[in-house]
């Protein structure tokens, strides 16, 4: 561990028993994957919390409680997504913003541009730290508790029923529950030199690629990074930021807040990111390919594909009510994710 990093990378291990949600270890076991496509930017200083409060969609004050990480977006002034992020707080005045690794330097410049005269340190630490995820590749969706939309917005964290079996020295490791959906498991921030988690986590299998976790995200309908949430084009609510504990409608102003709040209060969100299930391998489907219904009408666009699973920005009512959907000749289905709140639009039974 580099000496200059020790002062802000600390253990943030949380164990929670959740009554009826507590489940035994999944039969398939847990997998660990390094998220090489994710980077980290450090923001440190006495004014760091107030600074970030004016830039992110979520409420930084949630981290003062027992919430160990929050999901959020950073928007431009037109209310479009620039960066999707998970924010960690390893120490009192230090925050780590997880983002797409290829855009970490751009996020650093974005933050420096807004800090003006604040006494803050902003640094891209992707070369010093890495992000891992630990998850069940075949989660039991029956363990998901559905909430009302209002309860979802007021609850800043996800409660995970799986407890990690830790061993070894984890003083320089930050461990949190993924704040988006409980089936996404846990996220770990470790020194970049860490090649394996076998000495830290007992009984966890490791993958050399991140395809298993990516496939899980697609099956759940969770987007991530600029390919799935195109920069300066995507809208927060269309990306399900409200359903992913990623936006606060009570915190006050932040960059891009006006359009997001107005859209939420009008209650009209016609398009959302939804899972796609193809009848065959569709990895070669073109980005932004049109999703067409049985009448030949375009009802959405593909955002990403991996094997037989993908993500699409779709017109919710039209797609969930369609008899048949196709993409470039491939038959495709979609469904209402089971982690959406109770007030979400009615749909077909989950696949």
C-alpha positions in Angstrom: 0.0 0.0 0.0 1.4 3.4 -0.9 2.1 5.5 2.2 0.3 8.6 0.7 -2.9 6.5 0.3 -3.1 5.1 3.8 -4.7 8.2 5.3 -7.9 7.9 3.2 -8.3 4.2 2.3 -9.7 2.6 5.4 -12.0 -0.3 6.1 -15.7 0.4 5.7 -17.2 -3.0 6.4 -20.8 -3.2 7.1 -22.8 -6.2 8.3 -26.5 -6.1 8.4 -29.1 -8.7 9.3 -32.4 -7.9 7.7 -35.0 -10.0 9.3 -37.1 -11.9 6.8 -34.7 -10.9 3.9 -31.7 -12.8 5.5 -30.9 -15.7 3.3 -28.4 -18.6 3.4 -25.4 -18.4 1.0 -26.4 -18.8 -2.6 -26.0 -22.3 -4.0 -24.0 -21.1 -6.9 -21.5 -19.4 -4.6 -20.1 -15.9 -4.9 -17.9 -14.6 -7.7 -15.3 -11.8 -7.5 -14.4 -9.7 -10.6 -12.1 -6.8 -11.0 -13.9 -3.9 -12.7 -11.0 -2.8 -15.0 -13.4 -0.4 -16.8 -14.0 1.6 -13.7 -11.7 4.3 -12.2 -11.6 6.5 -9.1 -11.2 10.2 -8.5 -10.4 11.5 -5.0 -11.9 14.7 -3.6 -10.5 15.7 -0.2 -10.9 18.8 2.0 -13.0 20.5 4.6 -15.4 21.7 1.9 -15.6 18.5 0.0 -19.1 17.5 1.1 -20.6 20.9 0.3 -18.8 21.0 -3.0 -20.1 17.6 -4.1 -23.6 18.4 -2.8 -23.9 21.0 -5.5 -22.8 18.7 -8.3 -24.4 15.2 -7.8 -28.0 14.1 -8.1 -28.0 12.3 -4.7 -27.7 13.7 -1.2 -24.2 13.5 0.1 -25.5 13.9 3.7 -26.7 10.3 3.5 -23.1 9.3 4.0 -23.2 10.8 7.5 -25.5 8.0 8.7 -24.9 4.3 8.3 -24.9 4.5 4.5 -21.4 3.5 3.3 -21.8 4.5 -0.4 -24.3 6.2 -2.6 -25.1 6.0 -6.3 -25.5 9.3 -8.2 -25.0 11.0 -11.5 -23.3 14.2 -12.5 -25.2 16.3 -15.1 -24.6 19.1 -17.4 -26.6 22.3 -17.2 -29.2 20.9 -19.6 -29.9 18.0 -17.2 -28.1 15.3 -19.3 -25.9 12.7 -17.8 -22.1 13.4 -18.0 -20.9 10.7 -15.5 -22.5 7.9 -13.5 -20.8 7.4 -10.2 -20.7 5.5 -6.9 -19.4 7.7 -4.1 -17.4 6.2 -1.2 -16.4 8.0 1.9 -13.4 6.2 3.4 -12.6 9.0 5.9 -14.2 12.1 7.3 -13.3 14.7 4.6 -12.4 12.3 1.8 -14.6 11.0 -1.0 -13.8 8.6 -3.8 -15.9 9.0 -7.0 -16.1 5.8 -9.0 -16.6 6.4 -12.8 -15.7 5.0 -16.2 -11.9 4.5 -16.2 -11.5 6.0 -19.7 -13.2 9.2 -18.5 -11.6 9.5 -15.0 -9.3 12.3 -16.2 -12.2 14.2 -17.7 -14.1 13.9 -14.4 -11.1 15.2 -12.6 -11.0 18.3 -14.9 -14.8 18.7 -14.5 -14.4 18.8 -10.7 -11.5 21.2 -10.9 -13.4 23.5 -13.1 -16.2 23.8 -10.5 -14.1 24.0 -7.3 -13.1 27.6 -8.0 -11.4 28.9 -4.8 -12.4 26.0 -2.5 -9.5 24.5 -0.7 -9.8 21.0 -2.1 -7.6 18.3 -3.5 -8.9 16.6 -6.6 -6.9 13.8 -8.1 -7.4 10.8 -10.4 -6.3 7.8 -8.4 -7.2 5.1 -10.9 -3.5 4.1 -11.1 -3.4 3.6 -7.3 -6.7 1.9 -6.5 -9.0 -0.6 -8.2 -12.6 -1.6 -8.0 -13.8 -5.2 -7.5 -17.3 -6.6 -7.2 -18.5 -9.7 -5.3 -21.8 -11.0 -6.4 -24.0 -14.1 -6.9 -24.3 -14.6 -10.7 -27.7 -16.3 -10.3 -29.4 -14.3 -7.6 -32.8 -15.3 -6.1 -35.2 -12.5 -7.3 -37.8 -13.7 -4.8 -35.6 -12.1 -2.0 -36.3 -8.7 -3.5 -38.6 -6.5 -1.4 -40.6 -4.1 -3.5 -41.2 -0.6 -2.2 -43.5 2.3 -3.1 -41.9 4.9 -5.2 -41.9 7.4 -2.3 -40.3 5.0 0.1 -37.7 4.2 -2.6 -36.7 7.9 -3.0 -36.5 8.3 0.8 -34.2 5.3 1.3 -30.6 6.1 0.2 -29.2 2.5 0.5 -29.7 -1.1 -0.5 -29.9 -3.7 2.2 -28.1 -6.9 1.1 -29.0 -10.3 2.5 -25.6 -11.8 1.8 -22.8 -11.5 4.4 -19.2 -11.7 3.2 -16.9 -14.1 5.0 -13.8 -12.0 5.6 -10.3 -13.2 6.4 -6.8 -11.7 6.4 -5.8 -8.1 6.6 -8.5 -5.7 5.2 -7.3 -2.4 6.8 -6.6 -0.9 3.5 -9.8 -2.0 1.8 -13.1 -0.3 1.5 -16.1 -2.7 1.4 -19.6 -1.6 0.7 -22.9 -2.9 -0.5 -23.7 -1.9 -4.1 -26.1 1.0 -3.5 -28.1 0.4 -6.7 -29.7 -3.0 -6.5 -29.1 -5.6 -3.8 -28.6 -8.4 -6.4 -25.5 -6.5 -7.6 -23.7 -7.6 -4.3 -20.8 -5.8 -2.8 -18.1 -3.5 -4.2 -14.5 -3.3 -2.9 -11.9 -0.6 -3.4 -8.4 -2.1 -2.9 -4.8 -1.1 -3.8 -4.2 -1.4 -7.5 -1.4 -3.9 -6.9 -4.0 -6.4 -5.6 -4.2 -9.3 -8.0 -6.5 -11.6 -6.1 -9.1 -11.5 -3.3 -8.6 -15.1 -2.2 -6.7 -14.1 0.9 -9.4 -11.6 1.9 -12.6 -13.4 1.0 -13.1 -17.1 1.8 -14.9 -19.3 -0.7 -15.2 -16.8 -3.4 -14.5 -17.7 -7.1 -12.6 -15.3 -9.3 -13.1 -14.5 -12.9 -10.4 -13.2 -15.2 -12.9 -11.1 -17.2 -15.8 -8.9 -16.2 -18.3 -10.5 -18.5 -20.2 -12.4 -15.8 -21.0 -9.2 -13.8 -21.8 -7.3 -17.0 -24.3 -10.1 -18.0 -25.9 -9.8 -14.5 -26.3 -6.1 -14.9 -28.0 -6.6 -18.3 -30.3 -9.2 -16.9 -31.3 -6.8 -14.1 -31.6 -3.8 -16.4 -28.9 -1.7 -14.8 -26.8 0.6 -17.1 -23.3 1.8 -16.5 -20.7 3.9 -18.3 -20.8 6.1 -21.4 -21.6 3.3 -23.8 -24.9 2.4 -22.0 -25.6 6.0 -20.7 -24.3 8.2 -23.6 -22.7 11.3 -22.3 -24.7 14.6 -22.7 -27.5 12.6 -24.3 -29.1 10.4 -21.6 -31.6 11.7 -19.0 -31.4 10.6 -15.4 -34.9 9.3 -15.0 -34.7 7.4 -18.4 -31.6 5.7 -16.9 -33.7 4.6 -13.9 -31.7 6.8 -11.5 -34.8 7.3 -9.4 -35.3 3.6 -9.0 -31.6 3.0 -8.3 -31.5 5.1 -5.1 -29.5 7.7 -7.2 -31.5 10.9 -7.0 -32.8 13.1 -4.1 -35.8 15.3 -4.7 -35.5 16.9 -1.3 -31.8 18.1 -1.2 -32.1 21.4 -3.0 -30.2 22.7 -6.1 -27.4 21.0 -8.1 -26.2 21.3 -11.6 -28.9 20.0 -14.0 -31.5 19.8 -11.2 -34.3 21.8 -12.9 -35.1 19.5 -15.8 -34.9 16.3 -13.5 -37.2 17.8 -10.9 -39.7 19.0 -13.5 -39.8 15.6 -15.2 -40.3 13.8 -11.9 -43.1 16.1 -10.8 -45.0 15.9 -14.1 -44.9 12.2 -13.8 -44.3 11.6 -17.5 -41.4 9.3 -18.3 -42.2 7.5 -21.5 -38.8 5.9 -22.1 -36.7 3.9 -19.7 -33.7 1.6 -19.8 -35.0 -2.0 -19.9 -33.5 -5.5 -20.1 -33.4 -7.2 -23.5 -33.5 -11.0 -23.9 -32.6 -12.2 -27.4 -33.6 -15.5 -28.9 -30.0 -16.1 -30.0 -26.5 -14.6 -29.6 -26.8 -10.9 -30.5 -23.4 -9.6 -29.6 -23.0 -8.3 -33.2 -26.1 -6.1 -33.0 -25.2 -2.6 -34.0 -25.1 0.1 -31.3 -28.3 2.2 -31.4 -30.0 -0.4 -33.5 -33.8 0.2 -33.6 -36.2 -2.0 -31.6 -39.2 -2.6 -33.8 -42.7 -3.9 -32.9 -45.0 -6.2 -34.9 -46.4 -3.2 -36.7 -43.0 -2.1 -37.9 -42.9 0.9 -35.6 -39.6 1.9 -33.9 -40.2 1.7 -30.1 -36.7 2.1 -28.8 -32.9 1.7 -29.3 -30.4 -0.9 -28.2 -27.8 0.4 -25.8 -25.6 -2.7 -25.3 -25.5 -6.5 -26.0 -23.6 -9.4 -24.6 -24.6 -12.9 -25.8 -28.3 -13.2 -25.5 -28.7 -10.3 -23.1 -28.7 -6.6 -23.5 -30.0 -3.2 -22.5 -32.4 -0.9 -24.5 -33.8 2.5 -24.1 -37.4 1.7 -24.8 -40.9 3.2 -24.8 -42.2 1.4 -21.8 -45.9 1.0 -22.5 -45.4 0.2 -26.2 -42.7 -2.4 -25.6 -44.4 -4.1 -22.7 -47.6 -4.3 -24.6 -46.1 -5.4 -27.9 -46.8 -8.9 -29.3 -43.4 -9.2 -30.9 -40.2 -7.2 -30.9 -37.3 -7.5 -33.3 -33.8 -6.0 -33.6 -32.0 -6.4 -37.0 -33.9 -9.6 -37.6 -33.3 -11.0 -34.0 -36.4 -11.7 -32.0 -36.1 -10.0 -28.6 -38.2 -9.7 -25.4 -38.3 -7.3 -22.6 -39.9 -7.2 -19.2 -40.4 -5.0 -16.1 -37.5 -5.5 -13.7 -38.7 -7.0 -10.4 -36.7 -4.4 -8.4 -38.8 -1.5 -9.8 -41.1 0.1 -7.3 -44.8 -0.9 -7.0 -46.0 2.2 -8.9 -44.0 1.3 -12.0 -46.0 0.6 -15.1 -47.8 -2.7 -15.3 -46.1 -5.2 -17.5 -45.7 -8.7 -18.6 -44.6 -11.3 -16.0 -40.8 -11.2 -15.4 -38.9 -13.7 -17.5 
